[in-house]
Amino acid sequence: MSRRYGQMGVNVAKDREGVTVHTMNSVHRRGPVFYASLPRDTETAEGHGTNGEEAKHRLVSILWDHLVTMDSPRWTFYRSSNRAAFPIQLVYESLGKPRLLLGAHRGPAISFSEGGGKVWAALCGDECDIGIDVAEAVEFQGEYPFHRVFNAQELQHVLHLAGGDLAKASALLWSIKEAVAKAMGCAFHLVDPRDIRVYPSAVEHGGPAFSVRLSGNARMRFPMAARRPITVHSLAQAEAWLSIAALIWPQHHVARPNACAAGQRD
């Protein structure tokens, strides 16, 4: 696994269970992002079935194990030797945004998406919030209300990237917008998809990178997120697109525990 933080790229490694973990460096010119997937419904060797929620918990454990192997001072305190004192908990906010707790302390940002019979998860190695989304072209066939979710200019741009295939272009554009909404923690409960505006991309190693800005009510509701462009990287997945958004909130940080704070909630 590469540990170069300054170069955009996607590297892969196998965990001890054979799950492929991807490391995307410099999604937002900072620390790494790890992402992986598992089948939503599987059967264990003992014949027991698993579901999407169980897949999420397993992905959390796998991605956390990869994060703590990195030379990141932010999470040094929580290395595996301290797991008994700081058990990993997956909790959800009122609008459905997932959070990791390490004992009573806030953990790294996590995000999930389901598509194509798989559960995907992305975990961020620094203080940014993160969103991941997978969208399939088949979801955008027929009489889809394109004008209600996409702006004409952004749709025209991604059509070029998708070779003129409207369904594939729509899947790409939707995955970008959904990833940003997840990073903000509101999904589309509080913002209109058209107020998440996608601007022309730069082609990076592994796939296109997009600059996203908020407008309209989204900008009014989330002025702190509107101060700078939100970076989104997208990767083709057969007939689907996977997008990962990283959102740097001004003065946003995750407090590391010390001798005095180890037993207190952030």
C-alpha positions, 0 to 999 in steps of 0.5 A, spaced: 500 500 500 502 506 497 503 512 503 505 517 498 500 523 500 502 528 495 500 524 488 493 522 486 492 515 485 488 509 487 492 503 490 489 496 492 491 491 497 487 485 500 485 485 507 486 478 511 479 476 509 481 477 502 477 483 501 480 488 496 481 495 499 482 501 495 487 507 497 485 513 494 491 519 495 490 526 495 482 526 494 482 533 497 490 534 497 490 532 504 490 525 507 488 518 504 481 515 503 480 508 503 474 504 500 472 497 499 465 493 498 462 487 500 456 483 497 450 486 501 447 479 502 452 473 503 452 467 507 457 465 512 461 458 512 456 456 518 450 457 513 448 464 516 446 469 512 448 477 513 445 483 511 447 490 509 447 493 516 452 487 518 456 488 511 457 496 514 460 493 520 465 489 517 467 494 512 468 499 518 473 494 521 476 492 515 477 500 513 479 502 520 485 496 520 488 499 514 487 506 517 491 505 523 497 502 519 498 509 516 503 514 519 498 518 521 499 522 528 491 523 528 489 516 530 496 514 533 493 514 540 487 509 537 491 503 534 489 496 535 492 495 542 487 500 545 481 497 541 479 495 548 479 502 551 476 505 545 471 500 541 468 502 535 461 504 534 457 506 528 451 511 530 447 515 525 445 522 526 438 525 525 438 525 518 441 519 517 449 521 516 453 515 519 458 517 525 464 513 528 465 513 535 472 510 538 469 509 545 466 516 547 470 520 542 469 522 535 472 517 530 474 518 522 469 520 517 465 514 514 460 514 508 456 508 505 452 507 499 449 501 496 448 499 489 449 493 484 448 488 490 454 491 494 455 495 500 460 500 499 464 504 504 469 510 504 473 512 510 477 518 511 484 519 514 484 526 516 479 531 519 474 532 513 467 529 512 466 524 506 461 522 502 460 516 497 455 514 492 454 509 487 449 510 481 447 505 476 446 507 469 439 502 469 436 507 474 436 513 469 432 509 463 426 511 460 422 517 462 427 520 468 425 527 470 432 530 468 430 537 468 428 536 476 435 534 478 440 536 473 442 543 470 443 543 463 450 545 463 453 540 467 449 535 464 452 537 457 459 536 460 458 529 463 455 527 457 462 528 453 465 524 459 460 518 458 461 518 450 454 521 449 450 515 453 445 519 457 443 514 462 451 513 464 452 521 464 446 521 469 449 516 473 455 519 474 452 526 475 447 523 480 453 520 484 457 526 484 451 530 487 449 524 492 456 524 495 456 531 496 450 531 500 452 525 504 458 529 506 454 535 508 450 530 512 443 532 509 442 527 503 437 531 499 432 532 505 434 539 506 437 541 499 435 541 492 440 537 487 440 542 482 443 547 488 449 542 488 452 545 481 458 540 478 463 544 474 468 541 468 473 536 471 480 535 470 482 528 468 486 525 474 489 518 475 484 513 475 478 517 473 475 524 473 475 529 478 470 535 479 469 541 482 462 542 486 459 549 489 453 550 492 448 555 490 441 557 492 438 554 498 443 550 499 448 555 499 444 559 504 443 553 509 450 551 509 454 557 508 460 554 511 460 549 506 459 554 500 466 558 502 470 553 497 469 548 492 468 541 494 472 536 491 469 530 488 473 524 484 469 519 480 471 512 478 467 507 473 464 501 475 462 497 469 455 500 468 455 504 474 459 510 477 462 511 484 464 518 486 467 520 493 466 527 495 471 530 501 468 536 505 473 541 509 469 545 514 472 551 516 476 550 523 473 543 523 477 538 527 477 531 530 480 532 537 485 527 539 485 524 547 490 526 552 491 524 559 486 528 561 481 528 556 481 520 555 475 519 559 470 525 556 466 526 550 468 531 545 
